[in-house]
Amino acid sequence: MPEKKPAKVFVILGRGPGRDYADTQAAVAHVPATVTTLPFIPTEDGMVEALRDADAVVIAASPVTRAVMSACEGLKVVVRTGVGYDTIDVPAATDLGVLVVNIPDLWVREVANHAVALLLAFNRKLITLDRNVHAGAWGGGVPGAFTGSIHGETVGIVGLGNIGSAFARRIAAFETTVIAHDPYVDDAHFKTLGVERVSLEELAARADYVSVHTLLNDETRHLIGESFFRRMKPRAVLINTSRGPVVDEQALTRALQEKRLAGAALDVWEKEPVTADNPLLKMDNVVATPHAAYFSSPAVAQVPRRCGEEIARVLTGQRPLNVVNPEVYAPGAPRRAR
């Protein structure tokens, strides 16, 4: 009887510096499977060409479309290296019997901490003060027409999932009033966190700071747009560490230009990498970071192993820990991982 060929696992790196995926190979060696690491692939055609004989794929930002999965007939599972999976066509994967897996727990604290850091950086004018001191300026207190005290102010959270909840616990320690909007989280969870449930409209109107922590999908794309900004206080600040397209950047730019909003602190952008001509980058009241909220050395170091372990589960007939499309397991549903 001929020996079974090792399964083929492809890791498509993100746009940034390459990461060592040796731990992925170690995690799937017993399957057996071989891991091939490829540089970032930005196009559908490029993905099809690279992955035709793939059994499993790990992606950070490359597009996994219906056409890609249809062309890769042996593909059983796509693993996204982080929480969000908007770069994967999940309905198409479900139709084709391909499992979609994410790694939702690795950097919950990191993103929550980064959101708090952005809030503090804006409130305390850290970027401006740092530049002033480096330039030789001193004194005068905190610059700007108004600086809130944080304690006693209201913080609104859009999306009370794992990261939103971690942010809620942290920001409550600053003696703030915390309100949130999330139609998919039950009242018991709000109560446990000590967070008041409000509508999106009420959140916009009441919050001194709005921190966005929702997934990107058809429902949330441009959820934070013109009507939301029209309701916000002129002294309010928007913080986004979720996904760029959740916020309508053109509407945000207008709100800032017309002084209907005090400022914004953004880690994610509608188009990434953000372009140098983006008007938001020319504004002193915008704190900008490069989609780095997830990062800590310990968290990032776990990614290759965790992805490999999930792939190994699928290729050996086990159920992965974090299935995005559990419908694939429904009786009679197509499933390539069988």
C-alpha positions as CSV (number, residue, x, y, z in Angstrom):
1,M,0.0,0.0,0.0
2,P,1.6,3.3,-1.0
3,E,2.5,5.7,1.8
4,K,0.1,8.6,2.2
5,K,1.6,11.9,1.0
6,P,1.9,14.6,3.6
7,A,-0.7,17.3,3.6
8,K,0.3,20.7,2.2
9,V,0.0,23.7,4.5
10,F,0.7,27.2,3.1
11,V,1.3,30.2,5.3
12,I,0.8,33.5,3.5
13,L,2.6,36.2,5.4
14,G,1.1,39.7,6.1
15,R,2.3,43.0,4.7
16,G,4.8,43.6,7.5
17,P,8.1,41.8,8.4
18,G,8.1,38.1,8.0
19,R,7.4,35.9,11.0
20,D,9.1,32.5,11.8
21,Y,6.5,29.8,11.3
22,A,8.8,26.9,12.4
23,D,6.4,26.2,15.3
24,T,3.6,25.7,12.7
25,Q,5.7,22.9,11.1
26,A,6.3,21.4,14.5
27,A,2.6,21.4,15.3
28,V,1.6,19.6,12.1
29,A,4.6,17.2,11.8
30,H,2.6,14.2,13.2
31,V,-0.3,14.6,10.7
32,P,2.0,14.4,8.7
33,A,2.1,17.7,6.8
34,T,4.6,20.1,5.3
35,V,4.5,23.9,5.7
36,T,5.5,26.3,3.0
37,T,5.7,30.0,3.8
38,L,5.0,32.6,1.1
39,P,5.2,36.4,1.0
40,F,2.1,38.5,1.1
41,I,-0.2,37.9,-1.9
42,P,-2.6,40.8,-2.5
43,T,-4.7,39.4,-5.4
44,E,-7.2,36.7,-6.0
45,D,-5.3,35.4,-9.1
46,G,-2.1,35.2,-7.1
47,M,-3.8,33.2,-4.4
48,V,-5.3,30.8,-6.8
49,E,-1.9,30.2,-8.5
50,A,-0.1,29.7,-5.2
51,L,-2.6,27.5,-3.4
52,R,-4.0,25.1,-6.0
53,D,-2.8,22.0,-4.1
54,A,-3.3,23.3,-0.6
55,D,-5.0,21.3,2.1
56,A,-4.8,24.1,4.6
57,V,-3.9,27.8,4.5
58,V,-2.9,30.3,7.2
59,I,-3.5,34.0,6.2
60,A,-3.1,37.4,7.8
61,A,-4.4,39.8,5.1
62,S,-4.6,38.1,1.8
63,P,-8.0,37.6,0.1
64,V,-9.6,34.2,0.4
65,T,-12.5,34.5,-2.0
66,R,-15.0,32.1,-3.4
67,A,-12.9,31.8,-6.6
68,V,-9.8,31.0,-4.6
69,M,-11.5,28.2,-2.5
70,S,-13.3,26.8,-5.6
71,A,-10.0,26.5,-7.5
72,C,-8.3,24.9,-4.5
73,E,-10.3,21.7,-4.5
74,G,-8.4,20.0,-1.7
75,L,-8.6,23.0,0.6
76,K,-10.1,21.9,4.0
77,V,-9.4,24.8,6.3
78,V,-8.4,28.5,6.3
79,V,-6.9,29.9,9.5
80,R,-6.9,33.6,10.1
81,T,-4.0,34.6,12.4
82,G,-6.1,37.0,14.5
83,V,-9.6,37.8,15.6
84,G,-11.2,39.4,12.5
85,Y,-11.9,37.3,9.4
86,D,-13.3,39.9,7.0
87,T,-10.6,39.0,4.4
88,I,-12.3,35.6,4.1
89,D,-15.5,35.0,2.2
90,V,-17.1,33.0,5.0
91,P,-20.5,32.2,3.3
92,A,-18.6,30.9,0.3
93,A,-16.4,28.8,2.6
94,T,-19.5,27.3,4.2
95,D,-21.1,26.6,0.8
96,L,-17.9,24.8,-0.3
97,G,-17.4,22.9,3.0
98,V,-14.3,24.7,4.0
99,L,-13.7,25.4,7.7
100,V,-12.8,28.9,8.7
101,V,-10.9,29.2,12.0
102,N,-9.7,32.3,13.8
103,I,-7.4,32.8,16.8
104,P,-9.6,35.2,18.9
105,D,-8.0,35.2,22.3
106,L,-4.3,35.9,21.8
107,W,-4.3,39.7,22.0
108,V,-7.5,40.6,23.7
109,R,-5.6,42.4,26.4
110,E,-3.1,44.0,24.0
111,V,-5.9,45.6,21.9
112,A,-7.8,46.7,25.0
113,N,-4.6,48.2,26.4
114,H,-3.9,50.0,23.2
115,A,-7.4,51.5,23.1
116,V,-6.9,52.8,26.6
117,A,-3.4,54.1,25.6
118,L,-4.9,56.0,22.6
119,L,-7.6,57.5,24.9
120,L,-4.9,58.6,27.3
121,A,-2.6,59.9,24.6
122,F,-5.3,62.1,23.2
123,N,-6.6,63.3,26.6
124,R,-3.2,64.0,28.0
125,K,-1.9,65.5,24.7
126,L,1.1,63.2,24.9
127,I,2.1,63.5,21.3
128,T,2.0,67.3,21.3
129,L,3.8,67.6,24.6
130,D,6.5,65.2,23.6
131,R,7.2,67.2,20.4
132,N,7.2,70.5,22.3
133,V,9.7,69.3,24.8
134,H,12.0,67.8,22.1
135,A,11.8,71.2,20.3
136,G,12.8,73.1,23.5
137,A,9.4,74.4,24.5
138,W,8.5,74.2,28.2
139,G,5.6,75.3,30.5
140,G,2.1,76.4,29.7
141,G,0.4,73.3,31.0
142,V,-1.5,71.0,28.7
143,P,-2.1,72.6,25.3
144,G,-5.6,72.8,23.8
145,A,-8.8,74.7,24.5
146,F,-10.2,71.9,26.7
147,T,-8.9,68.8,28.4
148,G,-11.4,66.5,30.2
149,S,-10.6,64.9,33.5
150,I,-11.5,61.3,32.4
151,H,-12.8,60.4,35.9
152,G,-16.5,61.4,35.9
153,E,-16.7,61.4,32.1
154,T,-18.7,58.9,30.0
155,V,-17.0,56.3,27.8
156,G,-19.1,54.6,25.1
157,I,-18.1,51.2,23.7
158,V,-19.4,49.9,20.3
159,G,-19.1,46.1,20.5
160,L,-19.0,44.3,23.8
161,G,-17.2,41.1,22.8
162,N,-14.0,39.9,24.3
163,I,-11.9,43.0,23.5
164,G,-14.7,45.5,24.2
165,S,-15.3,43.8,27.5
166,A,-11.6,43.9,28.4
167,F,-11.6,47.6,27.5
168,A,-14.7,48.2,29.7
169,R,-13.0,46.6,32.7
170,R,-9.9,48.7,32.2
171,I,-11.6,52.1,31.6
172,A,-14.0,51.6,34.5
173,A,-11.0,51.7,36.8
174,F,-10.5,55.4,35.8
175,E,-13.8,56.1,37.6
176,T,-15.7,56.7,34.3
177,T,-19.3,55.9,33.5
178,V,-19.3,53.1,30.9
179,I,-22.1,52.6,28.4
180,A,-22.1,50.2,25.5
181,H,-24.1,49.2,22.4
182,D,-24.1,45.5,21.3
183,P,-27.3,43.9,20.2
184,Y,-25.7,40.4,20.2
185,V,-24.7,40.4,23.9
186,D,-27.2,39.5,26.6
187,D,-28.2,41.7,29.5
188,A,-26.4,39.4,32.0
189,H,-23.0,40.2,30.5
190,F,-23.7,43.9,30.6
191,K,-24.7,43.6,34.3
192,T,-21.6,41.5,35.1
193,L,-19.4,44.2,33.7
194,G,-21.4,47.0,35.3
195,V,-22.0,48.6,31.9
196,E,-25.2,50.3,30.9
197,R,-26.9,49.1,27.7
198,V,-27.8,51.9,25.3
199,S,-28.8,52.4,21.7
200,L,-26.2,53.4,19.2
201,E,-27.8,56.8,18.9
202,E,-27.8,57.4,22.7
203,L,-24.2,56.3,22.9
204,A,-23.2,58.8,20.3
205,A,-25.0,61.6,22.1
206,R,-23.8,60.8,25.7
207,A,-20.2,59.6,25.3
208,D,-17.2,61.8,25.9
209,Y,-15.1,59.1,24.3
210,V,-16.3,56.4,21.9
211,S,-14.2,53.3,21.5
212,V,-15.0,50.9,18.7
213,H,-14.6,47.2,19.2
214,T,-16.8,45.5,16.6
215,L,-16.1,43.0,13.8
216,L,-16.3,44.2,10.2
217,N,-19.2,42.7,8.2
218,D,-22.0,44.0,6.0
219,E,-23.9,45.2,9.1
220,T,-21.0,47.1,10.6
221,R,-19.4,48.7,7.5
222,H,-19.6,52.5,8.0
223,L,-21.6,51.9,11.2
224,I,-19.8,54.9,12.6
225,G,-20.8,57.5,9.9
226,E,-22.3,60.9,9.3
227,S,-25.4,60.4,11.4
228,F,-23.3,59.1,14.3
229,F,-20.9,62.0,14.2
230,R,-23.9,64.5,14.0
231,R,-25.0,63.2,17.4
232,M,-21.6,63.4,19.1
233,K,-20.5,66.1,21.5
234,P,-18.1,68.8,20.0
235,R,-15.7,67.8,22.8
236,A,-16.0,64.1,22.2
237,V,-13.2,61.8,20.8
238,L,-13.5,58.7,18.6
239,I,-11.1,55.8,19.2
240,N,-10.9,52.8,16.7
241,T,-8.9,49.7,17.2
242,S,-11.4,47.3,15.4
243,R,-11.4,47.5,11.6
244,G,-10.9,50.7,9.5
245,P,-14.1,50.4,7.4
246,V,-16.3,50.3,10.4
247,V,-15.7,54.1,10.4
248,D,-16.6,56.2,7.4
249,E,-13.3,58.2,7.2
250,Q,-14.8,60.8,4.9
251,A,-17.5,61.5,7.4
252,L,-15.0,61.6,10.2
253,T,-12.8,64.0,8.3
254,R,-15.7,66.4,7.7
255,A,-16.7,66.2,11.4
256,L,-13.2,67.1,12.4
257,Q,-12.8,69.8,9.8
258,E,-16.1,71.4,10.9
259,K,-15.1,71.1,14.5
260,R,-18.1,69.0,15.3
261,L,-15.7,66.6,17.0
262,A,-12.7,67.2,19.2
263,G,-10.5,64.5,17.7
264,A,-9.8,60.9,16.9
265,A,-7.3,58.2,17.8
266,L,-7.0,55.5,15.1
267,D,-5.1,52.3,14.9
268,V,-7.0,51.0,11.9
269,W,-7.8,52.6,8.5
270,E,-10.2,52.1,5.6
271,K,-7.2,51.6,3.3
272,E,-4.1,50.0,4.7
273,P,-1.3,50.9,4.6
274,V,-2.7,54.4,5.1
275,T,-1.6,56.7,2.3
276,A,0.4,59.8,3.0
277,D,-2.2,62.0,1.4
278,N,-5.0,60.9,3.9
279,P,-6.3,64.2,5.3
280,L,-6.6,62.7,8.8
281,L,-2.8,62.5,9.0
282,K,-2.5,66.2,8.5
283,M,-4.6,67.0,11.6
284,D,-3.0,67.8,14.9
285,N,-6.1,66.4,16.7
286,V,-5.7,62.9,15.3
287,V,-3.4,60.3,17.0
288,A,-2.4,57.6,14.5
289,T,-0.8,54.2,14.9
290,P,-0.2,51.6,12.1
291,H,-2.6,48.7,13.0
292,A,-0.3,47.7,15.8
293,A,-2.8,47.4,18.7
294,Y,-2.5,43.6,18.7
295,F,1.2,43.6,19.3
296,S,3.2,42.2,22.2
297,S,6.2,40.0,21.8
298,P,4.7,37.1,23.9
299,A,1.3,37.2,22.1
300,V,2.8,37.3,18.6
301,A,5.2,34.5,19.5
302,Q,2.3,32.1,20.1
303,V,0.6,32.6,16.6
304,P,2.5,30.0,14.6
305,R,2.0,27.2,17.1
306,R,-1.7,28.1,17.6
307,C,-2.4,28.1,13.9
308,G,-0.6,24.8,13.5
309,E,-2.5,23.2,16.3
310,E,-5.8,24.1,14.7
311,I,-4.8,22.8,11.3
312,A,-3.6,19.6,12.9
313,R,-7.0,19.1,14.5
314,V,-8.8,19.5,11.2
315,L,-6.4,17.3,9.2
316,T,-6.7,14.5,11.8
317,G,-10.5,14.6,11.9
318,Q,-10.9,16.6,15.1
319,R,-12.9,19.8,15.6
320,P,-10.8,23.0,15.9
321,L,-11.3,25.1,19.0
322,N,-12.4,28.2,17.2
323,V,-14.7,27.6,14.3
324,V,-16.1,30.7,12.6
325,N,-18.6,28.7,10.4
326,P,-20.0,25.8,12.5
327,E,-22.7,25.3,9.9
328,V,-20.2,23.2,8.1
329,Y,-20.7,20.6,10.8
330,A,-24.5,20.4,10.3
331,P,-25.8,17.0,9.1
332,G,-25.7,16.8,5.4
333,A,-23.6,19.9,4.9
334,P,-20.6,19.7,2.6
335,R,-17.3,19.4,4.5
336,R,-14.0,18.8,2.8
337,A,-12.4,18.0,6.1
338,R,-14.2,14.8,6.5
